[in-house]
Amino acid sequence: MTQTQTQTQRPKLKRSSSNNDYSRMWQALSVCVLETMEDSTEEDIESLIEGMAYIPGHFHLDLNLNGEPNGPATLRHRDTQLKRESLRAELEAETGRLQYAVRNMLGLLAFHMDELEIAEEAFRSICQEDPENLNAWANLDYVYERLGREMEERECVERVAALMGPEMGENQTDCRLRVARCLAEQAYAHPHDVELERDEDLRERLTAALMLYNRALDYGEGLIPIEEKRSWYFKMATIYIRLDGIVRDSKDIDPTRLTYFNKGLKLLTETLQSDNTHLKALAWCYVGLMLERTEEFSTVPMSVHDCGFSGSDPLTCYGSAIKFATDDAFILNRLADVFFLSGKLEMAIGVCNMALSVLPDAELNWQAYCTRAKLSVTTYAKDLDKAKCGQGGIPDRQILKEARADLERVLAVRPCLRTHLEMGQVYYYMGVDALQESLLVDEMAINQALVSLSKALQCPFGSTISKLQLLRGRCLLLKGEEQNAIDCFRKALELEPLSVQNTMVLRCLLQAILVSFTQCGKDTDETIIQLEECLKEAEKRYGINVVQTELKALCRANTDEVTELSKDLIRKGRLEVVRKLLNSVQPQGKRFSLGRSISI
């Protein structure tokens, strides 16, 4: 590799509060390496740092985790904790060397949760099991530096220097394999960053991960064991599938999307040769999903023919995936998750039932009960939406009873935030009229929903979940507690990431304020102030056009109430809000004079 190539590929340190410490660590590392060189100078050290083609460790990576929060620090803390829970589930699926990638990432998350002892243990355990893991030693050094344990910090620096030494001079086989694994672990970390709500941010992280995987493959060449390489191929394939999903609705769809599709399918085809049953089953499942997407292209992507899938039926691929997983509840649960996320609800329920037939014990297979309950609620909500549009009958409430039974089994052995929240959702649907969710039909069920949500709030970070506050507000509104509902909706709005454009919270908040106005008699000042504040915050978050659309829907569904509200606003001189209400309902292209509308 030439000096020019090295400098263009070398990762840049992210500007954050921790990078000065990290830079000092690498200067110390350079000194350790150069101590064996006679007449070394400061210029030699700087030159060595500039010439590094890679840097071990996770704390220098260009991740949001390593920088300042984009929003409130509390929400960053919540997202980090939720990410850690999902990675713990991932760790159960990783039996090969990529488990070290998961554990390094868990250590990074623990560090950013200010749990330094847990982070130290995570990195040290990797170092004990895999003494040549560059990332773990570099990460452990960073933890010791933060703890002020200079002697142990120095030992880590010397260890990293010894492992990196040949890469800076000799071109030894063992070192190239260490570097390849180091880069692959760093690639694994990028898709698990936080604050990736925007597609642009997620696409950037996924692309960075692919670049690192490709560099890892270049470094490792023929040295990487074939099964380890296939595990990398599978991770890369899932990234290409996610990128394909991001660009499928964009205007410049053909060239970019075709590249993602072709590369992803070819990598999955390589993965199908794996001896790992888990990997092979998931690969067949994803091949089926990709073959379904071929209809979205103007012509069949060439990779379909290159990989031998010409005329293949996606259902056959799904059948192959299920066949490999028939006797393994864990793999069946993973397949059920994939089917669920891809919208194949009936197939997902069938696979869940298979998993529970293999292992019905709720304590050992609680995941299957959770997934089946989630599927039941999702199916009910989907059928309910169809019924509201006149496209089907009212869904059977027996579905909700079955979901409740599954969740009760889980709560008996593994109570947690998500299960309490899901139970609250079930009881909410039991308590409202199927077609008109503003009508209360079972107050006892709504009370039970509030109890479940209260338990969820008591769980760590429960008070920071927007969906929880939204559901709680809807329950309180049904019980006639308008002000309490408004408080919950406002809290839910605060907890929504700025990049999320879901207006359900705004819709519920406007409805609650309008109901509160109709109930408060002559003393409407506080309600009007709440409406003004709500519209101001909403316009800042969603933009004027989105707010006007929501106001239009509010006016059409509650004409009499909005008319009374407008009259009261005019009497009190709050003309700006009246103007916004008029602008939302006036015909396109016409402009009404507020003065004239008042005189009429």
N, C-alpha and C positions, 0 to 999 in steps of 0.2 A: 504493500500500500504506500503510495507516495505521500509526501508531506501535504500537498494540496488536497488530496482526497481525505486525509485524516482530519484536516481542519474543517472541511465542509460537512463531514459526518459527525464530528464531535458534538455531543449534546451540550446545550447552553444551560447554565445554572439559572433557575427561576429567581427573579428578584423578590425576596421575602425576608421576613425578620430573621430567618434562621440561616441564610446563605453565607453570612460573614463567618459564622462558626464552621460551616461546612467547608468553606474555602481554606480556613486555617488548618482543618483536618487534612486536607489534601496536600497542603504545603508540608505538613509533618510527614505524610506518607512519602512524598517525594524525597525528603531528607533521608528517610530510612533506606530507600532504594539507592540513593546516591552515596550513602556512607561507604559502600563497597567500591566507589569510583574515586580515584585519586584526583586531587586538585579540583573538586567540584565547587562551583560558585553559585551565587544567587541567580545568575543568568541561566545556569544549567537547570536549576529547579524550575524557573519560569518556563523554559523551553520544554521541559519534560511535561509539565502540566498542559501546555498548549498542544503538545503532541499526542495526548491521550486520545485514543479512538473511542473509548468508552469509560464510564465512571461507575464503579460498583455502588450498590445501595439505592434506596428509594427516596431519600430525603432531598435529593437534588432534582428529582424529576419534575417536569413542567406540569404539575397537577394542581388543581384548585386546593387540594388538601394542604399543599405546602405553601400556599399563599394566604392572603387575608380573605375573610369571608365576603362573598358578594352581597349577602344580606345580613340579617341579624345573626350574631354568633350562636344564639340558642338554637336556631333552626339548623345551622351547620352542625352543631353538636348532635341534634336529633338525627339528621341524615347520616351522619357518621355511624351512629349506633345502629340504625336500621341496616346500613350497608354491612356492618359487622355481623349482624344476625344472618343475613343472606349468605355471607361468605362461610359462616360456620356450617350451613347446610351444604354449600359447595364442597367443603372439606371432606364431608362424608362420601362424596362421589369420586374424589381424587385418590386413587391408590398408587399411582406412579410418582415420578419425580415432580410433577406439577403441584403435588401437595405442598412442596416447599414454597412455591409461588404464592399459594393461598395463605400459608402461615406467615410469610414475610409481610404480606398485605395486612393480615390481621394484627401483626405487631405494629405496623405503621398506623393503623387506625387506633389501636390502644394508646399509642404515643400521643396522637392528636386529641384523645379523650382525657389526656393528663393522667393516664394510668401507666406510669413509667415502669413500675415493677412488673406489671403484666407484659409490657412491651419487651422488657429485658428478658423475661422468661421465654417469650415466644422466639426471640432471636437466638438466645443461648441454646435452647433445645434443638434448633436447626443445626447450629454449629457442632453440637455433640453428635447428632445423627449423620450429618453431612459436613465433615470438617473442611471440605474444599468449596463450600458455598460462599462465594464472594459477597453477595448481597447481605447475607446474614451477618458476616463479620463486620462489614462496613456499617450496617444499621446498628449493630451492637455498640460499635465505637461511638456512634452519634448519641446513643442513650447514655453511655458512660460519661461523655463530655458534658451532657446536660446535668447529670447527677454529680459532677465534680469529682469523679473517681479516676484520677489521672493515671495511676499505675495500670489499672485494667484497660483504660483507654489506649495507653501506649502499647500494651500487648496486642490489642486488636489491630492497631495501625501496622505493627510489625508483621502480624499474620497476613493482612491484606497485601502488604508489600511483597511478602514471600510468594503469595499466590499469584500476584500480578507480574512479578519480576521477569519471567521468561517472555511475557508479551511485549515488554519494553526493550528487549534485546533479542534473545533467541526466539525462534519460531517453533516451539515445542508442541507436540500433539496434545498432551494433557492440558496445557494452558488454553489452547483453542477451544477445547470442549468446555472448560470452565467458563470461558468468556461467552460461548454460545448459550449456555444455561443461564448465565447472569442476564443476558439480554432478553431471553425468553421470559424469565420471571418478571422483568421490568415491563415487557409487553403485556403480560397478564394483568398488571396493575392498572393500566390506563383505562380500560372500559369500566373499572370499578371506582372511578373517581366520584366525587360528589358535585352537586350543583350543575348537573348536565341536563336540565329540563329542556333547554332549547336544542332543536335538531342540529343547529350549526355547531354547538359546543360538543355534542355527542359525536357528530361526524368527525370533528377534529381529533378527538381522543381515539376513536376507532381507527382512523387512518394512521395515527402515530403508533398504535399497537401493531398494525400490519407491517410498518416499516421496521420496527424492532424485531418482529418475528423473522422477517426476511433477512435482516442482518445476522440474526442468530443462526439461521440456516446456512448463510454464507460462511460464517466463522466455523461452524461445525462440519460443513461439507459431508464427507462420508464417515465422520467419527461418531455421529449421534446414533445411538441404538434405534433400530427401526421402529419399535413400538413407541419409544419416546417421541420420535419424529412424527408418528401418526397422531399422537395426542396433540402436538402442535398444529398439525394440519387441521384437526377437528376444530380447535379454537379459532384458527384463521377462517375456516369455512363459516362458522357461526357469525363472525364479524362481517364477512362479506354479505351474509344473508341479512344482517341488521342494516348494513349500508344500502342494500337493495331496497329494503322496506322504507328507508328514509327518502330515497330519491324517486320512488315509484310514482309519486304524485307531482313531481316537479315537471317543469316545462321541457328542460333539456334532458328528457328521459332516456332516449335511445342509446347514445354512445357510452355514457357513464354507467348506466344501469346494466347494459349488456356485458360490460367488462366485469362488473361485480358478480353477475350471475354466472358467467363462464368460469371465472376463477373459483368461485365457491363450489360449484358442482364438481369441478375437477378435483378439488381437495377432499370433498366428501367421498368421491370414488376411491381415492387413495386410502381413506379411513376405513372403507368397507373391508379392506384386506386385514384389518387388525384382528389379533387373537383375543382382544378384550371384548367380552360379550356386551358389557355396558356401552362401550364406545360404538360397537357395531350396530346395536339396536337403535341408538340415538341417530347415528348416521343414516340408517335406512329411513327413519322417520323424517329427517330433514330433506332427504332426496325426494320423498313423496311430496313434501311441501313445495319444493322448487319445481318439480314437474307440473304441479298445479298452476304455477305462475307462468308457464310457457305460453298460455293463452293470452297473456297480457302484452306479448310482443307481436310486432307485425309479422315476423317470421320466426320459426323455431330457432332458438340459439344453437349455434353449431356444437357447443359443448355437449348437448343432449345426444347428438349422433356420435361425437368423439368418444364419449364415455359409455356407449352401448345401451342407451336408454331410449332409442327410437321406438315410438309406439308403446312405451311402457305405461302401465296404469298406476297412478299414485296409490290407489287402494292396495295394489299388490305390494308396494313398498311398505305401507303401513302394516300390512299383514306380516311381512317379513320381520319388521321391528318387534311386533307383539310376540311373534313366534320365538324369537331369541330371548324374550323376557318372561315367557310363560310362567316359570317357576320362581321368579325372583321379584318379590314385592317391592324392593327398592327401585329396581329398573322400571317396573310398571308405574310406580309413582312419578318417576321422571318423565316417562312418556305421557302420562296423564297431564302433567304440567304443560308440556309442549302442545298437546292437543287443545288444552284449555286456552292458552295464550294465542293460539292460531284460530280460535273461534269454533272449533269442532267440539261442541259441548256434549253431544250424544256419544261420540266416540270416547271422549274423556271420561264420562260417567261409566261407560262400559269397562274401560281399563281400570278405573278405580275399584269397580266391583270385583274384577279379577284379582287385584292386589289384596282386597279384603278376604277373598276366598282363600288365598294363599296364606295370609297372616291376619286373622280377625282380631287379635289382641290389641285393644286400643292403646295400651301402654307401649307396645312395641311398634305399632303401625298407626300412630295418631295422625301422621301426615295424610294418609289416605282418607280418613274420616274428615279432616279439615278440608281437603280438596273437594270431596264429594258434597259437603255442605255448601261450599262456595259455589260449586257448579249448580246446585239446586236453586240457590238464591238468584244466581245470574240467569238461569233458565226462566225462573218465575218473572223476573224483571223484564226480560226480553219478550216473553209472551204477553206481559201486561202492556208493554208499549205497542205491540201489534193490536191488542184489543182496543186500546184508546184510539187507534187509527182506523178501526173498523175492519181490520184484516184477520180477525180471529175471535174466538170466544174468550171469556174470562178464565184465566188459568186456575187450575185446581189447587186449593190451599193445602191439600195433603202434601204437596211438595215442601211447603214451609214446615210442616210438622216433622217430616223426615229430616230436614236440615237441622231442626232443633234437636232431634234425637241424636244425630251425629255429633253436634257441638257439645251436648251434655256429656257424651262419652269422653270427649277430649278434655273438657273442663274438669272432669273427675280425676284426670291423671296429669294434665299439663296445662293449667290455666295460664293465659298470657294476654297481652294487649290485643292482638289481632283476633283471637277467639272471642273475647268479650265484645269487641266491636262488631264482629260478624253476628253474634247472638243478638245484639241490639238491633241490627238491621232486620233480622228475622222477625223479632217481636214487633218492630215498626210496621212491617208489611201485614202482620196479623191484626194490628190495631186500626188500620185505616181502610176506608172503602177502596175497593180495587180500582175503580175508574176515576174517582174523585178523591185524591189523596188529602184534600183539605177537610174531609169529613171523618169524624171519629166514630168507629163502630165497636171498638172493644177497649175501654179505658184501662182495664187490667193489663192487657197486653202492652199498652203504651207505658204504663208504670213499670212493667218488667223490662221494657226497653231502656228506660231511664236508669234502672238499677244496674243493668249490664254496662251501660255507658259510664256510670259512676265508677264501677270497678275498673273499667278501662282507663279512666282518668287517673286512678290511683297507681297504675303501672308506670314505670319509668318512661318519660317523654309522652305519656298519654295526653297531657294538656297541650301538646304542640302539634297534634294531628288535626288538620283542617277538616277532614271528612267526619271525624268524631264530633267536632263542634257543630258542624252542619246538621248532622243527624239529630243531635241533642236539641238544637234549635227547632227543628221540624216537629219533634215530639212535644216540646213545650208550647209551641204555637197551637197544636191540636188541643191541648189542655186549657187553652185560653190564657196562657201566661205570656202575653205579647212582649212585655218589656224584657223578661228573661230570655225569650227567643231572640229578640233583637241583639241583646248582649252576646249571645252565642254566635249569631251570624256575623256580627262585626269582628269577633275574635277569629272566626273561620276565615274571614277576608284577610285579616292581618297575617294569618299563617300560610295563605296561598303564596307560592313563589311568584315573583313578579312576571316571570316568563310564561306562566300558565294562563291560558285564555278561557278557561272554563267559567262560564257566567252563572252557573247554578246558584252559587252563594249569593251573588248580587240579586238574582231573581227572587230568592227567598227573603232576602233582607228588605227589598222594596215592598214585597207583599206583606211582611210583618209590620212594617212602618205604616202601611195603608190601613191594615186592620186595627193597629193601635190608635190611629187617627179617628176611626169610626167609633171607637170604644171610650175615648177620653172626654167626650162631652165638649164643653166650651173651652176648657183649658188645653189648648192644642199647641202652645208655644214650644214646649220641649220636643214634641213629635216633629214639628216643622224644622227645628234646629237639627234634629237627627237626620231628616231627609236631605237637608242642604249639605251636611257633612258627608253623608253617604254618596251623593251625586258628585261632590267634589273629589272624593277619594277614588270613586269608580272611574271618572274621566281621566284622572291621572294614571290609573292602572290599565284600563282597557281602551281608552280613547273615546272621543265624543260619539263617533258613529255607533259603536257597540252599545253605549249607554242609551242612545236614542232608540235603538232596536228593542232594548229591554223595557224602556218606558212605553213604547208603542204597544208591546204585548200586555203590559200592565193596564194601560188605558182601555184596550179592547176587551179585556177579560173582566174589568171592574169599572164600567162606564159611570154608573151612578156615584160610586164612591170617589172616583177621580174628579167628577164634576163638583162634588161638595168640597173636596180638598182644594180645587182651584179657586172656588169662591172665597174660601177662608184665606187663602194666600193673597188674593187680591185685596180683601178687606184690610189685611195686615201689611200691605205694601211689599210683599215678597214676590216681586214681579219677575225676577230672574228664573225662579223655579217654574212659574206659569209659562214663561217663554219656552223653556225646555220641553214642557209637556205639550204645548201647541206645536212646536217644531217636530215632535216625534209622530204626530198624527196627521199633520197637514199633507195634502197630495204632493207628489214629487214635482218639483219645478215651480211650485206656487209659494208665494210669501204673503203671510197675513200680517197686518198691522196689529200690534198688541193693543194700541189705543182703541182701534175700531172694535176689536173683539170685546173689549171691556164695555164700550158704549152700548153694544148690542145687548 
